[in-house]
Amino acid sequence: MITTGVQGQIIRSSREPGIVCHEVLYDSGTTLDTHAHDFAFVALTLSGRYRETACGSEFECSPRSLVFHPLREAHAVSFGASVTRCFVMELDSHEIERRYDAHPPVTLLHVDGGPMPAIAMNLYDEFRHADVCSSLAIQGLVLQLLAGLSRTDAHDADGGRPKWLDRIDELLRNQFRSHLTLEEIASAVGISPARVSAIFRRAYRRSIAEEQRRLRVEFARERLRDPQASLADIAVEAGFSDQPHFSRAFKQLTGTTPARYRMLSA
């Protein structure tokens, strides 16, 4: 997978602090293989159609479709039989947080119709017909758009469980004893690390690290039934760095030490 900026034929651009806007044309039949971007971005379809694959799902974008992608989220795009024109806003999340005290969503969002595309169309009009007030107008509209998208993000997170969570469940259960990084887990399911972390915590009310630790302790509880297995050996088998680390994690989750648990289970 490659990391890239905006692809296609850029017709015009403008820049505000933390925000870069582009009007972009894509030739009919163009295909963009799986790639990611260095910045979060919002794409509003102005004319034409395209089909996008991201996060294990496929959807079609037509005029007034709005798509938000977190930074470095993998996706692929296939454009239709006519030229497609899009309004694209690249968002520097760190600069937006520092300057405007705002936070872009961490999940992929696809919206057809309603207030969010309408706000994006107002943004495009300010971008397209700029005057001395357009800079302030664009900044304000971007913040309004981000607030609306964040509400949509929270609503969608409560409304259903993404399929890729099942793949993470399987990965953790098969490799809980290994040293896994968030980047490795996110790469395995093709989702940005920020989105994986946020959605996993929403779904399970705990972090991925906490779930991995829980699985290790569950494994250790079963091994403690074997009186021949030493606590040091069980600690290593469960994936802990040493016996003290194992004992602390075990007591934190069960309320008792491994040795006492073994005695009470005998």
Secondary structure, 3 states (H helix, E strand, C coil): CEEECCCCEEEEEEEECCEEEEEEEECCCCEEEEEEECCEEEEEEEECCEEEEECCEEEEECCCEEEEECCCCCEEEEECCCCEEEEEEEECHHHHHHHHCCCCCCCCEEEECCHHHHHHHHHHHHHHCCCCCHHHHHHHHHHHHHHHHHHHHHHHHHHCCCCHHHHHHHHHHHHCCCCCCHHHHHHHHCCCHHHHHHHHHHHHCCCHHHHHHHHHHHHHHHHCCCCCCCHHHHHHHHCCCCHHHHHHHHHHHHCCCHHHHHHHHC
